[in-house]
Amino acid sequence: MRVRIALLLLLPGLAWAQVYKCRDAEGRLAYRDQACADGGTAEVFQPPPLNVMKQDERQRRGVAKYQAERRRWAADEAREARQRQADGRRAELARQRELDKARRRCQGLRERQRRLRQSLAAVPARKAQEARLAGVEEQMAAAACHQFQEGA
């Protein structure tokens, strides 16, 4: 049993064949499994030894680099999300200010309408006041004041 295990452990070493790195007369490189032909110089190419410790360290560095990148990506995403939220809040505040401005304008128009109607009720048949009342009502319609009526 021990002999079989020893043979199995040696098999990968036997699988490595010699590789020759040859340069021809024109300077081109070629890798071959046989010695170089005439006119070329030969170097026996030996792959670097398999060092598990170095591979583990390289793998740990790669994992650490990937984790650092993921943290950076998450921080970037969080920053962008906060920026989108802030932009949304600013836009909502701007919409609210515009709505308040329109509401105040409509309240002013409604007050003018109320005073003109009271004035017409006290002194009927004044054409100028009826024209002003019609103008105020047109302004109210143009400003879409119906949306600010109480209960709406």
C-alpha positions in Angstrom: 0.0 0.0 0.0 2.8 2.4 0.9 4.6 1.6 -2.3 1.4 2.5 -4.3 1.1 5.8 -2.5 4.7 6.6 -3.2 4.3 5.8 -6.9 1.2 7.9 -7.1 3.1 10.8 -5.6 6.0 10.4 -8.0 3.8 10.2 -11.1 3.2 14.0 -11.5 7.0 14.4 -11.5 7.4 11.9 -14.2 4.8 13.6 -16.3 7.1 16.7 -16.7 9.0 16.3 -19.9 12.0 18.4 -20.9 11.2 21.4 -22.9 13.9 23.0 -25.1 13.9 26.7 -25.8 15.5 27.2 -29.1 16.6 30.3 -31.0 17.1 29.9 -34.7 19.6 31.8 -36.8 17.1 34.7 -37.4 16.5 35.1 -33.6 13.0 33.6 -33.3 12.1 31.7 -30.2 10.5 28.2 -30.3 9.8 25.7 -27.6 10.3 22.1 -28.5 10.3 18.7 -26.9 13.5 17.7 -28.8 16.9 19.2 -28.8 17.5 22.1 -31.1 18.5 21.6 -34.8 21.8 22.8 -36.2 22.3 26.5 -36.0 20.2 27.0 -32.8 21.2 27.3 -29.2 19.4 25.1 -26.7 18.3 25.9 -23.1 16.5 23.4 -21.0 13.4 25.0 -19.8 12.5 24.1 -16.2 9.1 25.2 -14.9 9.3 26.9 -11.5 8.9 24.5 -8.6 5.4 24.2 -7.1 5.6 26.0 -3.8 2.3 25.7 -1.8 3.3 28.4 0.6 3.9 30.9 -2.1 0.6 29.9 -3.8 -1.3 30.3 -0.5 0.2 33.7 0.1 -0.6 34.8 -3.5 -4.2 33.5 -3.0 -4.5 35.4 0.3 -3.3 38.6 -1.3 -5.8 38.1 -4.2 -8.6 37.5 -1.8 -7.7 40.5 0.3 -7.5 42.7 -2.8 -10.9 41.5 -3.9 -12.4 42.1 -0.5 -11.0 45.7 -0.5 -12.5 46.3 -3.9 -15.9 45.0 -2.7 -15.7 47.4 0.3 -14.9 50.3 -2.0 -17.8 49.3 -4.3 -20.2 49.1 -1.4 -19.0 52.5 -0.1 -19.5 54.0 -3.6 -23.0 52.5 -3.8 -23.9 53.8 -0.3 -22.5 57.3 -1.2 -24.5 57.3 -4.5 -27.7 56.1 -2.6 -27.3 59.0 -0.1 -26.8 61.4 -3.0 -29.9 60.2 -4.7 -31.9 60.5 -1.4 -30.6 64.0 -0.9 -31.5 65.0 -4.5 -34.9 63.5 -4.0 -35.5 65.5 -0.8 -34.3 68.7 -2.5 -36.6 68.1 -5.4 -39.5 67.4 -3.1 -38.8 70.6 -1.1 -38.7 72.6 -4.3 -42.1 71.1 -5.4 -43.5 71.8 -2.0 -42.3 75.5 -2.2 -43.9 75.9 -5.6 -47.1 74.3 -4.3 -47.2 76.6 -1.3 -46.6 79.6 -3.5 -49.5 78.6 -5.8 -51.7 78.0 -2.7 -50.9 81.5 -1.3 -51.7 83.1 -4.7 -55.0 81.3 -4.9 -55.9 82.3 -1.3 -55.3 85.9 -2.3 -57.4 85.5 -5.4 -60.2 83.9 -3.4 -60.1 86.8 -0.9 -60.4 89.3 -3.7 -63.3 87.3 -5.2 -65.0 87.2 -1.8 -64.7 91.0 -1.3 -65.9 91.7 -4.9 -69.0 89.5 -4.3 -69.7 91.3 -1.1 -69.4 94.6 -2.8 -71.7 93.5 -5.6 -74.3 92.3 -3.1 -74.3 95.7 -1.3 -74.4 97.8 -4.5 -75.8 95.7 -7.5 -75.4 96.4 -11.2 -71.9 97.9 -11.2 -70.4 96.7 -14.5 -66.8 97.5 -13.5 -67.0 95.3 -10.4 -68.6 92.5 -12.3 -65.8 92.7 -14.9 -63.2 92.6 -12.1 -64.9 89.6 -10.5 -64.9 87.8 -13.9 -61.2 88.6 -14.2 -60.4 87.3 -10.8 -62.4 84.1 -11.5 -60.5 83.6 -14.8 -57.2 84.0 -12.9 -58.4 81.5 -10.4 -59.2 79.0 -13.2 -55.9 79.6 -14.9 -54.0 79.0 -11.6 -56.0 75.8 -11.1 -57.1 77.1 -7.7 -59.8 74.4 -7.5 -57.2 71.9 -6.3 -56.6 74.1 -3.1 -60.3 74.4 -2.1 -60.9 73.1 1.4 -62.0 69.5 1.5 -60.2 68.7 -1.8 
